[in-house]
Amino acid sequence: MGSGLKENIKNHSSAIRPNGSEVHTEQKQPFVIGVAGGTASGKTTVCNMIIAQLHDQRVALVNQDSFYRMLSKEKLKQVHEYNFDHPDAFDTDLLLSCMEKLKRGQAVTVPNYDYKSRRNNTLPQQKVNPSDVIILEGILVLHDSRVRDLMNMKIFVDTDSDLRLARRIQRDTIERGRDIRTVLDQYSKFVKPSFEEFILPSKKYADIIIPRGGDNDVAVDLIVQHIRTKFGQHDLCKIYPNVFIIHSTFQIRGMHTLIRDVNSTTHDFVFYADRLIRLVVEHGLGHLPFTEKQIITPTGSVYSGVVFCKRLCGVSIIRSGESMENALRACCKGIKIADVREIARGYCKPSCFIARPNSGFREFFCPSHFTSSEQGCPRVQHHFSESCSDS
């Protein structure tokens, strides 16, 4: 179960088409991050910072505290003598079962631990859906080798012990309704010894150690950058400087879900595909050069704005390019679009391009210049460059 779980193994799943046939799909395993550290070290803050920056990914947070073992009535009566920071206080087998299901793309329900009653059956259970990134947070998530083997990245949040104690006193007295004497007794009797015996030694298994916890913005930024690299994001931007990535949003992901669903109707597919294409066109127009201009508003105010590029033209590669023409015309008033078709001349001969000029393009594209000779393509490029020199 060790190193094999670290690899990006792809799971196969299946769906049923409307006609009853089965279609097989591939699902990548999620990227699992383990975040450990002493009590009140800032683990949750670090997790929330990572989640906030990975807004374009599905991220699930699983808290180790949800897997505290149920205490008997006798132990609850003497709860102040129970060590909640010992590895035996957690149901690690249940934790492993939930994490393995999540890695297989299955939704799970986890207990919702109540810190005031110290029970995990008083609050409704939480449902955790399959995600691109799964963050497992807890004081002892790096202690058990079986749990560590599930992780792609292991983080240890390292914070000064005095600061952690001050934070714990403030948290337990204000949020969890405990008196300060009980907090200090529990810290000196269980929390501090368990930290030195179990939690601190697990620091050696961490891939990344974050000093100062949530105050270390640089470390969190580097972690997020590493995660995005693992997902292959922005690699094209590094290779091709003229490629721009549209950041994913819930709206975009929702439309992708609809157009990729085998059960979507043709009307829905066309409608949401047009919406996506229009977003691409509008995003692309934002990267065109503009010139500044001041105008006078109807109220007599001076407004400093920009002027759109003049003499914009478009080239549609038949046939796939036709699907984007409507969006381009809707965004660019009166734009002239030429159709270009690529025709293969054989395996050993170069391809030729045939243009079908639209209205207003005859001055730019002369049919006599589009030949099947090897000299045709350079001449096409020359005439197109001249036509768009003012764009």
Buried (B, 14 or more C-beta within 10 A) or exposed (E): EEEEBBEEEEEEEEEEEEEEEEEEEEEEBBBBBBBBBBBBBBBBBBBBBBBEBBEBBEBBBBBBBBBBBEBEEEEEEEEEEBBBBBBEBBBBEBBBEBBBBBBEBEEBEBBBBBBEEBBBEEEEEBEBEBBBBBBBBBBBBBBBEBBBBBBBBBBBBBBEBEBBBEBBBEBBBEEEEBEEEEBBEBBEEBBBBBBEEBBBEBBEBBBBBBEBBBEBEEBBEEBBEBBBEEBEBEEEEEEEEEEEEEEEEEEBEEBEEBBEEEEBEEEBBEBBBBBBBBBEBEEEBEEEEEEEEEEEEEEEEEEEEEEEBEEBBBBBEBEEBEEBBEBBBBBBEEBBBBBBBEEEEEEEEEEBBBBBBBEEBEEBBBEEBBBEEEEBBEBBEEBBEEBBEEE
